[in-house]
Amino acid sequence: MIWNNSQATVLMRETKREFRYQNTVVLTLSMKYPEISLRNSPIAETRINARIHSQTTRFTRYASNTLYRQAVRDYKNALSQGYPFRPYEAILNYQVPYYENCYLSAYRDQYEYTGGAHGSTIRLSDTWNLKTGARIPLSRFFPRGSSYRKFLIDQIVKQVEHNMHQNPDIYFADYKTRIYKYFDPESYYLTPSGLCIYYQQYTIAPYATGIALFLISYRTLQWYPSCI
């Protein structure tokens, strides 16, 4: 898939690989990741692509070393004890929800299945300046010295309370404490309609809720991403 705008072209690439032991597939690795082309910012293009390459390389090494050894160990145990072995899975999937107004925002979900009832997912994200290739911290979008954390947490609490009226079991009972405890300024990305703050699985909600997302509109924030 190729996405274009006046500043950037985003080409999504895919790779797949099987890891075997004794002619049995014990682990599959899949990755879907973006390759960025910037017409007027070759330095920024290089910096962004280098970071993405570093992330995919690190995930590949983790899968081919740590997960593969663990999968082989579990395969041997299953074979010796006579129970079925379920192949491991490692999936890295990027999404690019925003790339305009001099910003590119991407998040990646790292999924692992290592047996059991279900796998687990960790979400990570980056937002870049398309002119320089520099990563943009969340604080950059707020006035210097402002208590942006409190403002965002207050908005998140309001959304949680609204959601709980419709589904009381969607979050843990001590959600307020957890929202403050697990708030991470790295866990954000831009979308066309607003700023998305997310919490990892199990931090503020049960597994069934998944990664908890909170979209805060640009109108509420009283700003909109624009070129620096």
One Martini backbone bead per residue (centre of mass of N, CA, C, O) as a GRO file, in nm:
protein
  228
    1MET     BB    1   0.097   0.035   0.021
    2ILE     BB    2   0.023   0.381  -0.085
    3TRP     BB    3   0.089   0.703   0.053
    4ASN     BB    4  -0.015   1.047  -0.018
    5ASN     BB    5   0.129   1.374  -0.018
    6SER     BB    6   0.286   1.677  -0.052
    7GLN     BB    7   0.539   1.556   0.136
    8ALA     BB    8   0.458   1.238   0.152
    9THR     BB    9   0.561   0.892   0.127
   10VAL     BB   10   0.394   0.577   0.206
   11LEU     BB   11   0.546   0.259   0.226
   12MET     BB   12   0.430  -0.065   0.264
   13ARG     BB   13   0.593  -0.332   0.420
   14GLU     BB   14   0.665  -0.694   0.396
   15THR     BB   15   0.744  -0.966   0.628
   16LYS     BB   16   0.836  -1.324   0.633
   17ARG     BB   17   0.903  -1.592   0.883
   18GLU     BB   18   1.046  -1.913   0.950
   19PHE     BB   19   1.100  -2.125   1.238
   20ARG     BB   20   1.298  -2.417   1.284
   21TYR     BB   21   1.264  -2.757   1.436
   22GLN     BB   22   1.288  -3.048   1.312
   23ASN     BB   23   1.087  -2.956   1.069
   24THR     BB   24   0.946  -2.746   1.268
   25VAL     BB   25   0.731  -2.499   1.327
   26VAL     BB   26   0.785  -2.262   1.608
   27LEU     BB   27   0.805  -1.981   1.436
   28THR     BB   28   0.652  -1.667   1.349
   29LEU     BB   29   0.735  -1.382   1.136
   30SER     BB   30   0.581  -1.050   1.124
   31MET     BB   31   0.601  -0.753   0.904
   32LYS     BB   32   0.471  -0.408   0.909
   33TYR     BB   33   0.621  -0.129   0.735
   34PRO     BB   34   0.748   0.186   0.684
   35GLU     BB   35   0.840   0.393   0.400
   36ILE     BB   36   0.995   0.704   0.368
   37SER     BB   37   0.918   0.990   0.149
   38LEU     BB   38   1.096   1.306   0.104
   39ARG     BB   39   1.121   1.557  -0.118
   40ASN     BB   40   1.253   1.811   0.086
   41SER     BB   41   1.383   1.587   0.324
   42PRO     BB   42   1.647   1.385   0.334
   43ILE     BB   43   1.733   1.389   0.632
   44ALA     BB   44   1.462   1.311   0.755
   45GLU     BB   45   1.426   1.050   0.602
   46THR     BB   46   1.674   0.908   0.721
   47ARG     BB   47   1.599   0.926   1.022
   48ILE     BB   48   1.328   0.779   1.015
   49ASN     BB   49   1.417   0.514   0.873
   50ALA     BB   50   1.634   0.441   1.082
   51ARG     BB   51   1.442   0.398   1.319
   52ILE     BB   52   1.264   0.182   1.194
   53HIS     BB   53   1.494  -0.016   1.137
   54SER     BB   54   1.577  -0.050   1.433
   55GLN     BB   55   1.306  -0.169   1.528
   56THR     BB   56   1.294  -0.419   1.337
   57THR     BB   57   1.567  -0.539   1.415
   58ARG     BB   58   1.509  -0.578   1.717
   59PHE     BB   59   1.265  -0.767   1.677
   60THR     BB   60   1.410  -0.986   1.517
   61ARG     BB   61   1.619  -1.059   1.734
   62TYR     BB   62   1.419  -1.137   1.951
   63ALA     BB   63   1.282  -1.365   1.793
   64SER     BB   64   1.549  -1.531   1.695
   65ASN     BB   65   1.631  -1.570   1.999
   66THR     BB   66   1.439  -1.569   2.245
   67LEU     BB   67   1.180  -1.703   2.119
   68TYR     BB   68   1.311  -1.945   1.986
   69ARG     BB   69   1.428  -2.080   2.238
   70GLN     BB   70   1.154  -2.103   2.381
   71ALA     BB   71   1.011  -2.272   2.163
   72VAL     BB   72   1.201  -2.515   2.170
   73ARG     BB   73   1.158  -2.586   2.465
   74ASP     BB   74   0.848  -2.633   2.438
   75TYR     BB   75   0.864  -2.848   2.220
   76LYS     BB   76   1.021  -3.058   2.383
   77ASN     BB   77   0.819  -3.084   2.612
   78ALA     BB   78   0.577  -3.172   2.439
   79LEU     BB   79   0.711  -3.427   2.323
   80SER     BB   80   0.782  -3.571   2.600
   81GLN     BB   81   0.460  -3.537   2.713
   82GLY     BB   82   0.232  -3.557   2.477
   83TYR     BB   83   0.166  -3.261   2.372
   84PRO     BB   84   0.067  -3.001   2.211
   85PHE     BB   85   0.207  -2.766   1.981
   86ARG     BB   86   0.220  -2.411   1.968
   87PRO     BB   87   0.308  -2.187   1.771
   88TYR     BB   88   0.473  -1.915   1.754
   89GLU     BB   89   0.431  -1.547   1.764
   90ALA     BB   90   0.552  -1.256   1.564
   91ILE     BB   91   0.417  -0.917   1.555
   92LEU     BB   92   0.470  -0.629   1.339
   93ASN     BB   93   0.253  -0.332   1.337
   94TYR     BB   94   0.201  -0.060   1.139
   95GLN     BB   95   0.078   0.280   1.177
   96VAL     BB   96  -0.042   0.587   0.986
   97PRO     BB   97  -0.252   0.842   1.101
   98TYR     BB   98  -0.021   1.080   1.044
   99TYR     BB   99   0.070   1.308   0.743
  100GLU     BB  100   0.089   1.639   0.820
  101ASN     BB  101   0.184   1.949   0.889
  102CYS     BB  102   0.495   1.843   0.944
  103TYR     BB  103   0.380   1.551   1.029
  104LEU     BB  104   0.461   1.222   1.172
  105SER     BB  105   0.250   0.948   1.277
  106ALA     BB  106   0.332   0.644   1.464
  107TYR     BB  107   0.240   0.300   1.521
  108ARG     BB  108   0.318  -0.005   1.715
  109ASP     BB  109   0.248  -0.354   1.723
  110GLN     BB  110   0.349  -0.601   1.965
  111TYR     BB  111   0.311  -0.942   1.906
  112GLU     BB  112   0.256  -1.233   2.126
  113TYR     BB  113   0.281  -1.594   2.099
  114THR     BB  114   0.331  -1.851   2.384
  115GLY     BB  115   0.074  -1.960   2.448
  116GLY     BB  116  -0.232  -2.030   2.541
  117ALA     BB  117  -0.515  -1.833   2.511
  118HIS     BB  118  -0.325  -1.572   2.458
  119GLY     BB  119  -0.187  -1.292   2.368
  120SER     BB  120   0.033  -1.001   2.339
  121THR     BB  121   0.032  -0.632   2.350
  122ILE     BB  122   0.244  -0.364   2.233
  123ARG     BB  123   0.252  -0.011   2.234
  124LEU     BB  124   0.413   0.217   2.003
  125SER     BB  125   0.556   0.558   1.941
  126ASP     BB  126   0.580   0.826   1.683
  127THR     BB  127   0.681   1.177   1.635
  128TRP     BB  128   0.754   1.383   1.352
  129ASN     BB  129   0.954   1.606   1.186
  130LEU     BB  130   0.960   1.663   0.837
  131LYS     BB  131   1.212   1.861   0.830
  132THR     BB  132   1.423   1.702   1.052
  133GLY     BB  133   1.340   1.414   1.207
  134ALA     BB  134   1.237   1.483   1.475
  135ARG     BB  135   1.125   1.411   1.772
  136ILE     BB  136   0.808   1.466   1.939
  137PRO     BB  137   0.707   1.578   2.221
  138LEU     BB  138   0.425   1.628   2.393
  139SER     BB  139   0.506   1.911   2.521
  140ARG     BB  140   0.525   2.073   2.242
  141PHE     BB  141   0.190   2.118   2.235
  142PHE     BB  142   0.256   2.305   2.484
  143PRO     BB  143   0.298   2.527   2.699
  144ARG     BB  144   0.540   2.638   2.875
  145GLY     BB  145   0.476   2.513   3.205
  146SER     BB  146   0.244   2.341   3.171
  147SER     BB  147  -0.019   2.115   3.297
  148TYR     BB  148  -0.070   1.876   3.078
  149ARG     BB  149  -0.114   1.619   3.240
  150LYS     BB  150  -0.363   1.706   3.397
  151PHE     BB  151  -0.538   1.774   3.157
  152LEU     BB  152  -0.535   1.490   3.026
  153ILE     BB  153  -0.630   1.324   3.267
  154ASP     BB  154  -0.902   1.464   3.299
  155GLN     BB  155  -1.005   1.374   3.019
  156ILE     BB  156  -0.980   1.070   3.069
  157VAL     BB  157  -1.167   1.045   3.312
  158LYS     BB  158  -1.420   1.139   3.167
  159GLN     BB  159  -1.425   0.907   2.959
  160VAL     BB  160  -1.438   0.675   3.156
  161GLU     BB  161  -1.702   0.756   3.299
  162HIS     BB  162  -1.872   0.742   3.043
  163ASN     BB  163  -1.812   0.443   2.969
  164MET     BB  164  -1.919   0.319   3.247
  165HIS     BB  165  -2.220   0.372   3.196
  166GLN     BB  166  -2.225   0.148   2.964
  167ASN     BB  167  -1.958  -0.015   3.104
  168PRO     BB  168  -1.861  -0.108   3.419
  169ASP     BB  169  -1.622  -0.340   3.320
  170ILE     BB  170  -1.397  -0.193   3.136
  171TYR     BB  171  -1.264  -0.120   3.413
  172PHE     BB  172  -1.103  -0.075   3.680
  173ALA     BB  173  -1.186   0.032   3.992
  174ASP     BB  174  -0.886   0.187   4.013
  175TYR     BB  175  -0.854   0.388   3.764
  176LYS     BB  176  -0.745   0.657   3.874
  177THR     BB  177  -0.478   0.556   3.985
  178ARG     BB  178  -0.383   0.428   3.712
  179ILE     BB  179  -0.386   0.675   3.531
  180TYR     BB  180  -0.160   0.817   3.685
  181LYS     BB  181   0.059   0.591   3.704
  182TYR     BB  182   0.049   0.515   3.365
  183PHE     BB  183   0.128   0.771   3.258
  184ASP     BB  184   0.266   0.835   2.919
  185PRO     BB  185   0.420   1.066   2.710
  186GLU     BB  186   0.492   0.839   2.486
  187SER     BB  187   0.169   0.762   2.467
  188TYR     BB  188   0.137   0.889   2.153
  189TYR     BB  189  -0.075   1.030   1.883
  190LEU     BB  190  -0.175   1.138   1.578
  191THR     BB  191  -0.473   1.266   1.429
  192PRO     BB  192  -0.706   1.424   1.238
  193SER     BB  193  -0.896   1.481   1.521
  194GLY     BB  194  -0.654   1.405   1.733
  195LEU     BB  195  -0.533   1.312   2.039
  196CYS     BB  196  -0.370   1.003   2.131
  197ILE     BB  197  -0.413   0.816   2.422
  198TYR     BB  198  -0.242   0.534   2.575
  199TYR     BB  199  -0.293   0.205   2.722
  200GLN     BB  200  -0.194  -0.072   2.829
  201GLN     BB  201  -0.238  -0.370   2.896
  202TYR     BB  202  -0.365  -0.398   3.232
  203THR     BB  203  -0.343  -0.107   3.359
  204ILE     BB  204  -0.681  -0.010   3.347
  205ALA     BB  205  -0.766  -0.296   3.217
  206PRO     BB  206  -0.879  -0.557   3.090
  207TYR     BB  207  -0.809  -0.761   2.832
  208ALA     BB  208  -1.079  -0.717   2.671
  209THR     BB  209  -1.021  -0.407   2.619
  210GLY     BB  210  -0.732  -0.358   2.578
  211ILE     BB  211  -0.623  -0.089   2.438
  212ALA     BB  212  -0.648   0.222   2.574
  213LEU     BB  213  -0.837   0.487   2.428
  214PHE     BB  214  -0.781   0.858   2.390
  215LEU     BB  215  -0.960   1.112   2.237
  216ILE     BB  216  -0.842   1.447   2.179
  217SER     BB  217  -0.947   1.716   2.060
  218TYR     BB  218  -0.845   2.007   1.913
  219ARG     BB  219  -1.064   2.178   2.036
  220THR     BB  220  -0.999   2.112   2.331
  221LEU     BB  221  -0.691   2.201   2.299
  222GLN     BB  222  -0.665   2.463   2.114
  223TRP     BB  223  -0.527   2.301   1.870
  224TYR     BB  224  -0.322   2.256   1.567
  225PRO     BB  225  -0.130   2.109   1.359
  226SER     BB  226   0.169   2.283   1.257
  227CYS     BB  227   0.408   2.439   1.117
  228ILE     BB  228   0.728   2.540   1.242
   0.00000   0.00000   0.00000
